[in-house]
Amino acid sequence: MSAEDRRESVVRAAITEFARGGYNGTSTEAIARRVGVSQPYLFRLFPNKQAMFLAASERCLTDTRQVFMDAAEGLEGQEALHAMAAAYQRLIVEDADKLLMQMQMYAAIAAAGASGDHGFGESVREGWVRMWDEIHVALGADENETTTFLAYGMLVNTLASLGFPADHRVWSGFHLSARPADPSAG
């Protein structure tokens, strides 16, 4: 396996491990074990744990942006909005680690900022702005639509992360098709 293939394996493993354990609760040993390599080998691919976390965070955002853009391709306005919402719903149900990684990423970057390390999340903030820009264009460059879409998305992230089933009353303000599928129903 090439170094690039190993690096890709590390990023995928890091998403899973950081999603489940958070930045501080995840060891590089756990990532190495998941990939099947030694810790010293990890550090030939990434200079440190922070670089692994940032690579996993950036990949998570890139993958999410791609899901949105693929869903919106050839569509405009409300059609693009509904297609992106449905695609995101599928993503967070089919790949729960992506949802959890997003939540861990926000928490880790907020904690770093609170302790004075504002540079820690710079690349992630840049990735998030790229996502905002791409969604903005897909929704017809309407700031209200973009803000509303992302605000609902963050609410979906929060409710899904907290484990509320699709039939719980906290989802009542969502159109039925915007509610997540109930993972226990099947």
C-alpha positions, -999 to 999 in steps of 0.1 A, spaced: 0 0 0 14 34 -9 20 62 16 -9 81 1 -32 51 5 -21 47 41 -27 84 47 -62 79 34 -67 50 57 -55 71 86 -79 99 78 -109 75 76 -98 58 109 -93 92 125 -128 103 116 -142 72 133 -120 74 164 -124 112 169 -161 110 162 -165 85 190 -139 98 215 -134 134 208 -101 152 204 -89 148 239 -104 113 244 -88 97 213 -53 84 214 -31 81 183 -26 45 195 -63 38 188 -61 53 153 -29 33 146 -46 1 158 -77 8 137 -55 12 106 -32 -17 115 0 3 116 24 14 143 23 48 160 57 57 147 43 51 112 14 74 118 39 102 127 56 97 93 23 105 77 12 133 100 34 154 123 11 152 153 -23 143 166 -36 178 159 -27 174 122 -46 141 121 -76 157 137 -76 186 113 -72 163 83 -102 143 96 -122 175 101 -114 188 67 -123 155 51 -156 155 69 -164 190 57 -153 182 21 -174 150 20 -204 169 34 -200 197 8 -198 171 -19 -230 155 -8 -247 189 -10 -233 197 -44 -241 163 -59 -277 166 -46 -281 202 -59 -265 196 -93 -288 209 -120 -314 222 -95 -322 256 -83 -340 273 -53 -364 251 -34 -356 220 -55 -320 223 -46 -328 230 -9 -350 199 -7 -325 177 -25 -296 189 -3 -317 183 29 -327 148 18 -291 140 9 -278 152 42 -305 132 60 -292 101 43 -256 110 51 -261 113 88 -282 81 90 -259 60 68 -226 75 82 -232 85 117 -195 91 122 -197 121 99 -224 137 121 -205 129 153 -172 141 138 -188 174 130 -200 178 166 -166 168 180 -149 192 156 -170 221 168 -164 212 205 -126 208 200 -122 240 182 -143 259 207 -123 245 236 -90 254 219 -103 289 212 -114 293 249 -79 284 260 -63 309 236 -54 287 206 -74 304 179 -53 291 151 -63 255 158 -95 257 138 -84 281 111 -84 254 83 -118 241 95 -133 276 95 -120 280 59 -136 247 50 -169 257 66 -169 290 47 -164 271 14 -194 250 23 -214 281 31 -204 297 -2 -213 266 -22 -247 262 -5 -253 299 -10 -248 296 -47 -269 264 -49 -297 282 -32 -296 312 -56 -273 334 -36 -301 342 -11 -286 349 23 -318 342 42 -322 308 24 -286 299 31 -288 310 68 -321 292 73 -308 260 56 -277 259 77 -295 268 109 -319 239 104 -290 217 96 -273 226 129 -306 219 147 -308 185 129 -272 178 140 -281 186 176 -313 166 178 -298 136 159 -267 137 181 -289 138 212 -306 106 199 -341 119 196 -362 94 176 -379 107 144 -414 106 161 -404 127 191 -421 160 195 -389 180 191 -391 172 154 -426 186 151 -415 218 134 -398 199 106 -416 187 75 -419 150 78 -394 144 50 -368 165 68 -369 142 99 -342 116 102 -351 80 96 -356 62 128 -325 39 130 -344 16 154 -372 10 129 -356 -15 108 
